[in-house]
Amino acid sequence: MHRARRRLLALVLVAAGAAACGMAALTLAPISLPAGQRVVVEIPPGAGASEAARRLAAAGVIRWAPGFRALALITGRARRLQAGEYRFSGTLVPTEVLRRLVSGEVILHEVTIPEGLTLGETVTLLGRSDLEIRGDLEAAARAAGLVQDLDAEADDLEGYLFPDTYAFPRGVAAETVVKRMVERFRKIAAELQARHGRPRRGMRAWVTLASLVEKETGEEDERGRVAGVFENRLRIGMPLQCDPTVIYALDRAGAPRTGPLARQLDFDHPYNTYRYPGLPPGPIANPGREALAAALSPTDTDELYFVADGSGGHRFSRTLEEHNRAVRAWRRLNSGKGR
């Protein structure tokens, strides 16, 4: 009788061992996706090993969800899985799938921020992107503490959200996006100062001047010249009379733009450089590398004026008489306004 029980127990243990081996083999067995097929699996924030395994199995990335969860638990990685979108292709080994989830090798989505956008326009563009940014972007863009060491007067991040192409995972936090853009600004600013020297009026004045240059011209070979004109005007106390500052002042005050801008040049606002001499109180946009370089190292010129030439560029003048002729030519071409 005892011998029979021992045989039965042995059979049970053998069967259990075989089952365990079978489950282990099922858990660790690779899956080969058809050539060219790519599977995307999203692991939501807060998802545990069970939910991650369920989603992977449903997408055909692993064979057996309970086994994958057990693998995550046994290896001590169950609490280290990172949320995000994952792309899988080719031959998939469960241990490698688990490693990728722990490493956070998520899909990155690119977003391009053009030069010359204001802070508000940048926030709008990011909000409309497919990044599905989490958190309050407007509040994050007002986190002046990120640049207080550079600009003690900053009350938001206008001018410091560097325009570039960035790659982020879907669902990235607003604070992460903003910090990356400020870090990029810091890197570019350091590179430019190493090449051209430190800004003699300080960081805020440098970025402010660069933002005016950025908004005035998109022509690469004109930026240094525009900066030179503004420097000349600043030196002799002549108003900058920069049209983009009027637009920025109107927008900042929430005032409507009514008719031609020429009719609103006397709008009373500190940012209006027709009304107030010198640089405006702060940046009016986020300048790119070339505008920052131009503001740091302007072209040495004796020109004091420039006006659009009708071909996308500007005509520069040394005297008011020359400038007035250029303005009349521009008006004849475009029925527009001069400066």
VENLINWO-V334929 format. One line per field, one symbol per residue. ss: DSSP state (h for helix, s for strand, l for the rest). Layout:
ss = ???
This chain:
ss = lhhhhhhhhhhhhhhhhhhhhhhhhhhhllsslllllsssssslllllhhhhhhhhhhllllllhhhhhhhhhhlllhhhlllsssssslsslhhhhhhhhhhllllsssssllllllhhhhhhhhhhlllllsllhhhhhllhhhhlllllllllllllllllssssslllshhhhhhhhhhhhhhhhhhhhhhhllllllhhhhhhhhhhhhhhlllhhhhhhhhhhhhhhhhhllllllhhhhhhhhhhhlllllllhhhhllllllllllllllllllllllllhhhhhhhhllllllllsssslllllssssllhhhhhhhhhhhhhhhlllll
